[in-house]
């Protein structure tokens, strides 16, 4: 296998599942005929047992070899949305790390993503459903619990970036939460904020939503 083959397999292991067009965008975007090239490579990798394919979606979806995820799992759209968040981030920055569903002790926060870019660390929560205020308060309290637990060792606790079309009343002095509908919106707001300040500070750290 070449480096691109191994990179595709590594991404499938990280994201659990990826759509054909996700793989095209991430690994074949600079080629003259990206879709044709991707189809040939993915067909070969599937034929050789290096990856697995499901034809339940169009375009097809791909899984790492040995995946136990059901091919009609209701979790598939969720994981595909996490891939989309990755693609949005990489439109602007190359993440230092991008971890899917990091695990901490029981009772603490369960982020969808931990990532670092632009000199800042983030927990990203993808909210595809609408939750009650009580449930959201409990979710944020678990992040506060994580901050003061032995599970998290960094000096600066990550910002919590909540990707949601619903706005919640979040008031917690221990956790900084930004609510946006997309990574694109967040980056636009960060850049807009950085243009209006004269202080030489990192815009993400100083940025506050109105």
Backbone as CSV, one residue per row, in Angstrom:
resi,resn,N_x,N_y,N_z,CA_x,CA_y,CA_z,C_x,C_y,C_z
1,UNK,0.842,-1.202,0.000,0.000,0.000,0.000,0.873,1.246,0.000
2,UNK,0.376,2.294,-0.660,1.109,3.553,-0.664,0.644,4.428,0.509
3,UNK,1.259,5.624,0.625,0.949,6.499,1.764,-0.508,6.939,1.762
4,UNK,-1.068,7.193,0.580,-2.466,7.611,0.527,-3.395,6.489,0.967
5,UNK,-3.113,5.260,0.559,-3.909,4.119,1.016,-3.921,4.053,2.541
6,UNK,-2.740,4.165,3.121,-2.630,4.072,4.583,-3.329,5.238,5.271
7,UNK,-3.277,6.425,4.656,-3.953,7.593,5.231,-5.465,7.411,5.207
8,UNK,-5.995,6.829,4.134,-7.429,6.566,4.042,-7.850,5.579,5.116
9,UNK,-7.084,4.496,5.277,-7.396,3.491,6.289,-7.336,4.095,7.688
10,UNK,-6.322,4.931,7.931,-6.190,5.573,9.238,-7.377,6.477,9.530
11,UNK,-7.847,7.215,8.524,-9.010,8.082,8.717,-10.275,7.277,8.965
12,UNK,-10.426,6.157,8.276,-11.599,5.317,8.507,-11.591,4.764,9.933
13,UNK,-10.416,4.421,10.432,-10.316,3.940,11.811,-10.642,5.063,12.790
14,UNK,-10.239,6.283,12.461,-10.494,7.408,13.355,-11.966,7.815,13.343
15,UNK,-12.570,7.939,12.167,-13.942,8.441,12.049,-15.012,7.344,12.126
16,UNK,-14.605,6.079,12.057,-15.512,4.905,12.082,-16.179,4.657,10.739
17,UNK,-16.606,5.713,10.065,-17.267,5.591,8.767,-17.074,6.899,8.008
18,UNK,-16.933,6.802,6.688,-16.793,7.983,5.844,-17.561,7.757,4.545
19,UNK,-18.143,8.811,4.019,-18.775,8.739,2.721,-17.739,8.848,1.610
20,UNK,-18.082,8.357,0.437,-17.174,8.447,-0.705,-16.728,9.877,-0.952
21,UNK,-17.677,10.829,-0.882,-17.332,12.216,-1.170,-16.442,12.827,-0.086
22,UNK,-16.545,12.335,1.152,-15.635,12.782,2.208,-14.204,12.378,1.864
23,UNK,-14.042,11.134,1.448,-12.715,10.623,1.106,-12.165,11.362,-0.107
24,UNK,-13.025,11.663,-1.058,-12.602,12.436,-2.232,-12.061,13.800,-1.796
25,UNK,-12.826,14.494,-0.948,-12.446,15.846,-0.536,-11.144,15.861,0.242
26,UNK,-10.941,14.878,1.115,-9.785,14.873,2.000,-8.540,14.334,1.318
27,UNK,-8.700,13.315,0.480,-7.523,12.621,-0.038,-7.310,12.733,-1.548
28,UNK,-8.287,13.239,-2.280,-8.147,13.293,-3.736,-8.465,14.670,-4.306
29,UNK,-8.679,15.641,-3.450,-9.166,16.945,-3.892,-8.264,17.674,-4.868
30,UNK,-6.965,17.389,-4.851,-6.027,18.110,-5.710,-5.786,17.437,-7.060
31,UNK,-6.446,16.305,-7.286,-6.259,15.586,-8.543,-7.169,16.134,-9.636
32,UNK,-6.819,15.830,-10.876,-7.593,16.321,-12.012,-8.962,15.667,-12.074
33,UNK,-9.016,14.378,-11.809,-10.290,13.630,-11.796,-10.453,12.951,-10.444
34,UNK,-10.785,13.724,-9.415,-10.771,13.180,-8.047,-11.757,12.044,-7.814
35,UNK,-12.978,12.150,-8.354,-13.977,11.111,-8.105,-13.580,9.801,-8.761
36,UNK,-13.153,9.876,-10.017,-12.729,8.669,-10.734,-11.553,8.009,-10.029
37,UNK,-10.580,8.812,-9.625,-9.398,8.274,-8.940,-9.786,7.632,-7.618
38,UNK,-10.668,8.299,-6.860,-11.094,7.753,-5.570,-11.845,6.440,-5.751
39,UNK,-12.729,6.384,-6.729,-13.493,5.163,-6.961,-12.571,3.975,-7.243
40,UNK,-11.535,4.218,-8.036,-10.594,3.137,-8.375,-9.834,2.664,-7.138
41,UNK,-9.353,3.601,-6.344,-8.587,3.248,-5.147,-9.468,2.535,-4.129
42,UNK,-10.662,3.065,-3.882,-11.553,2.469,-2.890,-12.013,1.075,-3.319
43,UNK,-12.255,0.900,-4.594,-12.643,-0.422,-5.101,-11.515,-1.423,-4.864
44,UNK,-10.280,-1.004,-5.113,-9.125,-1.889,-4.906,-8.951,-2.231,-3.421
45,UNK,-9.055,-1.221,-2.554,-8.886,-1.461,-1.122,-9.980,-2.375,-0.579
46,UNK,-11.220,-2.191,-1.060,-12.315,-3.059,-0.634,-12.111,-4.481,-1.154
47,UNK,-11.677,-4.606,-2.395,-11.431,-5.921,-2.993,-10.357,-6.684,-2.227
48,UNK,-9.343,-5.959,-1.767,-8.229,-6.586,-1.058,-8.491,-6.778,0.435
49,UNK,-9.694,-6.389,0.887,-10.042,-6.576,2.286,-9.423,-5.569,3.236
50,UNK,-8.885,-4.482,2.692,-8.275,-3.454,3.536,-9.324,-2.535,4.162
51,UNK,-10.462,-2.397,3.493,-11.572,-1.602,4.001,-12.864,-2.347,3.656
52,UNK,-13.993,-1.864,4.206,-15.287,-2.454,3.890,-16.211,-1.387,3.329
53,UNK,-17.151,-1.798,2.511,-18.029,-0.857,1.824,-19.487,-1.232,2.054
54,UNK,-20.322,-0.209,2.179,-21.771,-0.415,2.254,-22.418,0.323,1.093
55,UNK,-23.314,-0.355,0.416,-24.030,0.240,-0.707,-25.412,0.726,-0.297
56,UNK,-25.633,0.818,1.026,-26.927,1.276,1.534,-27.116,2.772,1.336
57,UNK,-26.000,3.481,1.121,-26.042,4.918,0.894,-25.542,5.209,-0.508
58,UNK,-25.922,6.352,-1.030,-25.421,6.790,-2.332,-24.935,8.233,-2.214
59,UNK,-23.643,8.464,-2.489,-22.581,7.501,-2.798,-22.343,6.517,-1.642
60,UNK,-21.544,5.492,-1.921,-21.297,4.444,-0.948,-20.613,5.001,0.301
61,UNK,-20.761,4.259,1.401,-20.033,4.582,2.624,-18.991,3.495,2.872
62,UNK,-17.919,3.881,3.571,-16.790,2.975,3.778,-16.452,2.879,5.257
63,UNK,-15.991,1.684,5.671,-15.693,1.378,7.055,-14.305,0.751,7.142
64,UNK,-13.672,0.835,8.291,-12.406,0.116,8.449,-12.644,-1.384,8.432
65,UNK,-11.654,-2.128,8.042,-11.781,-3.585,8.016,-12.100,-4.095,9.411
66,UNK,-13.059,-5.009,9.491,-13.436,-5.586,10.771,-14.412,-4.753,11.577
67,UNK,-14.941,-3.686,10.990,-15.881,-2.832,11.706,-17.111,-3.623,12.127
68,UNK,-17.539,-3.406,13.372,-18.731,-4.082,13.882,-19.972,-3.199,13.796
69,UNK,-19.807,-1.992,13.271,-20.959,-1.096,13.158,-21.952,-1.645,12.130
70,UNK,-23.217,-1.685,12.509,-24.241,-2.138,11.578,-24.323,-1.173,10.402
71,UNK,-24.526,-1.723,9.230,-24.495,-0.885,8.021,-25.725,0.011,7.904
72,UNK,-26.718,-0.201,8.760,-27.874,0.696,8.817,-27.969,1.389,10.179
73,UNK,-26.853,1.459,10.894,-26.832,2.048,12.232,-27.304,3.501,12.205
74,UNK,-28.070,3.872,13.214,-28.525,5.265,13.324,-27.392,6.196,13.719
75,UNK,-26.233,5.634,14.084,-25.069,6.445,14.426,-24.312,6.926,13.193
76,UNK,-24.580,6.325,12.044,-23.824,6.667,10.838,-23.957,8.146,10.477
77,UNK,-25.162,8.734,10.435,-25.247,10.168,10.120,-24.475,11.034,11.110
78,UNK,-24.447,10.619,12.375,-23.695,11.369,13.384,-22.210,11.366,13.053
79,UNK,-21.651,10.203,12.783,-20.223,10.126,12.471,-19.896,10.845,11.161
80,UNK,-20.787,10.769,10.189,-20.552,11.495,8.944,-20.553,13.008,9.181
81,UNK,-21.375,13.462,10.125,-21.383,14.885,10.467,-20.083,15.304,11.141
82,UNK,-19.468,14.395,11.904,-18.178,14.691,12.514,-17.090,14.810,11.448
83,UNK,-17.184,13.991,10.414,-16.254,14.123,9.291,-16.426,15.488,8.633
84,UNK,-17.669,15.932,8.505,-17.926,17.234,7.892,-17.324,18.358,8.733
85,UNK,-17.383,18.231,10.047,-16.749,19.230,10.909,-15.244,19.253,10.654
86,UNK,-14.647,18.089,10.520,-13.216,18.013,10.202,-12.912,18.728,8.893
87,UNK,-13.730,18.493,7.890,-13.510,19.151,6.594,-13.638,20.667,6.711
88,UNK,-14.590,21.127,7.520,-14.742,22.563,7.711,-13.505,23.164,8.383
89,UNK,-13.006,22.494,9.416,-11.812,22.997,10.100,-10.628,23.071,9.146
90,UNK,-10.438,22.026,8.344,-9.271,21.981,7.463,-9.382,22.949,6.291
91,UNK,-10.531,23.580,6.122,-10.613,24.664,5.137,-9.786,25.858,5.577
92,UNK,-9.525,25.960,6.887,-8.840,27.123,7.440,-7.514,26.788,8.111
93,UNK,-7.463,25.649,8.796,-6.287,25.295,9.576,-5.981,23.810,9.423
94,UNK,-4.726,23.447,9.707,-4.355,22.046,9.818,-4.356,21.699,11.297
95,UNK,-5.309,20.917,11.762,-5.392,20.630,13.200,-4.141,19.914,13.693
96,UNK,-3.690,20.312,14.868,-2.576,19.613,15.494,-2.999,18.217,15.917
97,UNK,-4.238,18.098,16.358,-4.830,16.809,16.684,-6.323,16.904,16.423
98,UNK,-6.953,15.782,16.132,-8.395,15.748,15.893,-8.873,14.368,16.320
99,UNK,-9.350,14.280,17.547,-9.717,13.007,18.157,-11.233,12.872,18.242
100,UNK,-11.735,11.738,17.803,-13.166,11.475,17.833,-13.532,10.766,19.130
101,UNK,-14.532,11.322,19.821,-15.088,10.761,21.043,-14.019,10.343,22.054
102,UNK,-13.219,11.297,22.534,-12.256,10.967,23.599,-12.989,10.482,24.837
103,UNK,-12.392,9.541,25.539,-13.062,8.906,26.679,-12.460,9.385,27.993
104,UNK,-13.349,9.751,28.917,-12.944,10.150,30.255,-13.730,9.318,31.263
105,UNK,-13.473,9.530,32.540,-14.114,8.727,33.583,-15.633,8.870,33.541
106,UNK,-16.300,7.855,34.004,-17.765,7.841,34.024,-18.293,9.030,34.818
107,UNK,-19.307,9.676,34.264,-19.916,10.822,34.917,-19.357,12.153,34.463
108,UNK,-18.241,12.112,33.699,-17.656,13.350,33.174,-18.153,13.576,31.742
109,UNK,-17.715,14.665,31.148,-18.165,15.034,29.804,-17.819,13.950,28.786
110,UNK,-18.635,13.875,27.750,-18.421,12.939,26.647,-18.403,13.724,25.337
111,UNK,-17.311,14.439,25.062,-17.258,15.272,23.852,-17.308,14.424,22.587
112,UNK,-17.807,15.026,21.524,-17.752,14.358,20.227,-16.348,14.446,19.644
113,UNK,-15.673,15.567,19.909,-14.361,15.812,19.310,-13.475,16.554,20.300
114,UNK,-12.203,16.194,20.321,-11.182,17.034,20.933,-10.216,17.415,19.818
115,UNK,-9.945,18.706,19.671,-9.054,19.144,18.613,-8.259,20.361,19.049
116,UNK,-7.161,20.599,18.361,-6.336,21.777,18.577,-6.028,22.401,17.220
117,UNK,-6.356,23.682,17.090,-5.963,24.416,15.883,-5.863,25.897,16.212
118,UNK,-5.071,26.591,15.447,-4.845,28.025,15.650,-4.368,28.326,17.073
119,UNK,-3.571,27.412,17.637,-3.020,27.627,18.958,-4.012,27.481,20.093
120,UNK,-5.184,26.913,19.823,-6.238,26.800,20.827,-6.798,25.377,20.829
121,UNK,-7.145,24.886,22.003,-7.753,23.558,22.097,-9.262,23.693,22.284
122,UNK,-9.981,22.735,21.707,-11.446,22.765,21.718,-12.006,21.384,22.035
123,UNK,-13.109,21.381,22.771,-14.030,20.252,22.755,-15.179,20.676,21.844
124,UNK,-15.567,19.818,20.922,-16.670,20.141,20.021,-17.833,19.205,20.314
125,UNK,-18.990,19.802,20.504,-20.243,19.073,20.727,-21.135,19.286,19.507
126,UNK,-21.480,18.234,18.835,-22.405,18.311,17.705,-23.806,17.969,18.192
127,UNK,-24.694,18.949,18.181,-26.053,18.751,18.670,-27.006,18.619,17.484
128,UNK,-27.319,17.391,17.111,-28.234,17.153,16.002,-29.675,17.097,16.484
129,UNK,-29.865,16.964,17.801,-31.198,16.923,18.400,-31.386,18.121,19.321
130,UNK,-32.626,18.411,19.663,-32.947,19.499,20.582,-33.101,18.908,21.986
131,UNK,-32.394,19.504,22.946,-32.434,19.029,24.317,-33.135,20.049,25.208
132,UNK,-33.641,19.580,26.327,-34.231,20.497,27.299,-33.115,21.293,27.968
133,UNK,-33.481,22.430,28.567,-32.488,23.232,29.261,-31.858,22.446,30.406
134,UNK,-32.654,21.620,31.072,-32.140,20.821,32.180,-31.064,19.860,31.705
135,UNK,-31.317,19.188,30.611,-30.338,18.244,30.066,-29.065,18.984,29.652
136,UNK,-29.229,20.156,29.040,-28.065,20.922,28.626,-27.265,21.390,29.839
137,UNK,-27.938,21.834,30.896,-27.247,22.248,32.116,-26.418,21.101,32.685
138,UNK,-26.977,19.900,32.654,-26.263,18.731,33.162,-25.047,18.415,32.300
139,UNK,-25.200,18.593,31.006,-24.090,18.353,30.083,-22.928,19.310,30.378
140,UNK,-23.234,20.580,30.579,-22.191,21.570,30.852,-21.559,21.324,32.219
141,UNK,-22.363,20.883,33.189,-21.821,20.559,34.508,-20.805,19.427,34.414
142,UNK,-21.030,18.504,33.495,-20.073,17.408,33.322,-18.754,17.923,32.757
143,UNK,-18.821,18.972,31.944,-17.578,19.596,31.460,-16.851,20.282,32.616
144,UNK,-17.602,20.940,33.488,-16.987,21.561,34.665,-16.337,20.497,35.547
145,UNK,-17.012,19.366,35.672,-16.440,18.265,36.434,-15.154,17.762,35.820
146,UNK,-15.114,17.682,34.487,-13.908,17.240,33.790,-12.763,18.206,34.026
147,UNK,-13.062,19.489,34.025,-12.014,20.497,34.204,-11.259,20.291,35.518
148,UNK,-11.974,19.933,36.569,-11.347,19.814,37.881,-11.039,18.368,38.262
149,UNK,-11.145,17.475,37.298,-10.864,16.066,37.559,-9.396,15.755,37.283
150,UNK,-9.004,14.543,37.620,-7.647,14.078,37.321,-7.518,13.576,35.893
151,UNK,-8.636,13.561,35.164,-8.613,13.061,33.789,-7.971,14.046,32.825
152,UNK,-8.039,15.325,33.169,-7.546,16.331,32.233,-6.335,17.029,32.820
153,UNK,-5.225,17.007,32.068,-3.947,17.447,32.614,-3.473,18.796,32.074
154,UNK,-4.042,19.303,30.990,-3.559,20.559,30.427,-3.852,21.717,31.371
155,UNK,-2.964,22.717,31.349,-3.144,23.883,32.210,-4.386,24.674,31.823
156,UNK,-4.617,24.804,30.533,-5.765,25.585,30.062,-6.858,24.656,29.547
157,UNK,-8.034,24.738,30.154,-9.130,23.864,29.744,-9.637,24.309,28.377
158,UNK,-9.938,23.360,27.491,-10.376,23.724,26.136,-11.678,24.538,26.141
159,UNK,-11.839,25.340,25.107,-13.118,25.976,24.865,-14.096,24.905,24.394
160,UNK,-15.356,25.044,24.768,-16.382,24.107,24.310,-17.127,24.774,23.157
161,UNK,-17.011,24.192,22.002,-17.642,24.721,20.798,-18.843,23.843,20.476
162,UNK,-20.032,24.397,20.633,-21.259,23.646,20.425,-21.849,23.992,19.066
163,UNK,-21.879,23.007,18.181,-22.435,23.194,16.847,-23.912,22.807,16.916
164,UNK,-24.770,23.810,16.834,-26.191,23.582,17.076,-27.018,24.658,16.388
165,UNK,-28.214,24.305,15.985,-29.143,25.288,15.430,-30.072,25.831,16.513
166,UNK,-29.929,25.303,17.734,-30.733,25.752,18.874,-29.841,26.518,19.836
167,UNK,-30.342,27.624,20.381,-29.574,28.395,21.345,-30.062,28.089,22.767
168,UNK,-29.108,27.768,23.621,-29.415,27.454,25.012,-28.886,28.557,25.930
169,UNK,-29.513,28.699,27.091,-29.046,29.637,28.104,-27.968,28.928,28.925
170,UNK,-26.723,29.244,28.628,-25.614,28.576,29.300,-24.893,29.572,30.189
171,UNK,-24.916,29.298,31.491,-24.259,30.175,32.458,-23.424,29.308,33.385
172,UNK,-22.145,29.260,33.093,-21.242,28.455,33.909,-19.887,29.142,33.930
173,UNK,-19.440,29.563,35.097,-18.199,30.326,35.202,-16.961,29.470,34.982
174,UNK,-17.122,28.157,34.996,-15.972,27.266,34.874,-15.700,26.815,33.444
175,UNK,-16.669,26.998,32.563,-16.537,26.501,31.192,-16.957,27.587,30.212
176,UNK,-16.134,27.829,29.206,-16.486,28.791,28.163,-17.101,28.045,26.984
177,UNK,-18.322,28.406,26.657,-19.071,27.715,25.612,-19.462,28.700,24.527
178,UNK,-19.194,28.329,23.273,-19.617,29.108,22.117,-20.635,28.292,21.337
179,UNK,-21.752,28.902,20.980,-22.800,28.217,20.234,-22.874,28.783,18.817
180,UNK,-22.650,27.927,17.835,-22.672,28.343,16.432,-23.338,27.243,15.608
181,UNK,-23.756,27.601,14.408,-24.403,26.607,13.548,-23.400,25.826,12.715
182,UNK,-22.166,26.330,12.609,-21.153,25.635,11.821,-19.774,26.148,12.202
183,UNK,-18.755,25.395,11.843,-17.377,25.853,12.027,-17.126,27.086,11.172
184,UNK,-17.711,27.125,9.993,-17.553,28.295,9.117,-18.010,29.560,9.844
185,UNK,-19.163,29.476,10.508,-19.676,30.638,11.234,-18.715,31.036,12.348
186,UNK,-18.206,30.048,13.078,-17.288,30.341,14.177,-16.034,31.060,13.678
187,UNK,-15.434,30.557,12.608,-14.208,31.164,12.084,-14.480,32.574,11.573
188,UNK,-15.618,32.765,10.907,-15.960,34.112,10.429,-16.077,35.078,11.600
189,UNK,-16.734,34.641,12.669,-16.903,35.506,13.825,-15.582,35.796,14.520
190,UNK,-14.716,34.775,14.579,-13.397,34.975,15.175,-12.612,36.018,14.388
191,UNK,-12.627,35.885,13.083,-11.854,36.817,12.253,-12.441,38.222,12.304
192,UNK,-13.763,38.297,12.361,-14.403,39.600,12.489,-14.038,40.246,13.812
193,UNK,-14.027,39.436,14.879,-13.684,39.946,16.198,-12.239,40.419,16.253
194,UNK,-11.337,39.662,15.609,-9.921,40.019,15.653,-9.632,41.315,14.916
195,UNK,-10.463,41.664,13.934,-10.264,42.908,13.182,-10.708,44.134,13.960
196,UNK,-11.573,43.917,14.955,-12.117,45.051,15.693,-11.380,45.319,16.998
197,UNK,-10.361,44.515,17.306,-9.592,44.735,18.533,-8.199,45.217,18.189
198,UNK,-7.646,46.065,19.023,-6.295,46.593,18.805,-5.278,45.879,19.679
199,UNK,-5.746,44.965,20.529,-4.838,44.260,21.411,-4.202,43.093,20.673
200,UNK,-2.892,42.911,20.804,-2.192,41.831,20.102,-2.368,40.500,20.820
201,UNK,-3.585,39.966,20.761,-3.871,38.716,21.454,-4.386,37.692,20.464
202,UNK,-4.356,36.413,20.841,-4.911,35.376,19.990,-6.416,35.577,19.888
203,UNK,-6.965,35.745,18.680,-8.381,36.081,18.552,-9.319,35.023,19.099
204,UNK,-8.963,33.753,19.003,-9.862,32.718,19.487,-10.016,32.806,20.995
205,UNK,-8.922,33.033,21.704,-8.958,33.086,23.160,-9.775,34.280,23.635
206,UNK,-9.651,35.414,22.940,-10.318,36.625,23.366,-11.732,36.765,22.838
207,UNK,-12.097,35.881,21.897,-13.379,36.010,21.203,-14.554,35.666,22.107
208,UNK,-15.589,36.482,22.057,-16.811,36.202,22.789,-18.013,36.416,21.872
209,UNK,-18.937,35.484,21.923,-20.161,35.677,21.158,-21.052,36.696,21.845
210,UNK,-21.776,37.469,21.033,-22.689,38.431,21.634,-23.967,37.776,22.110
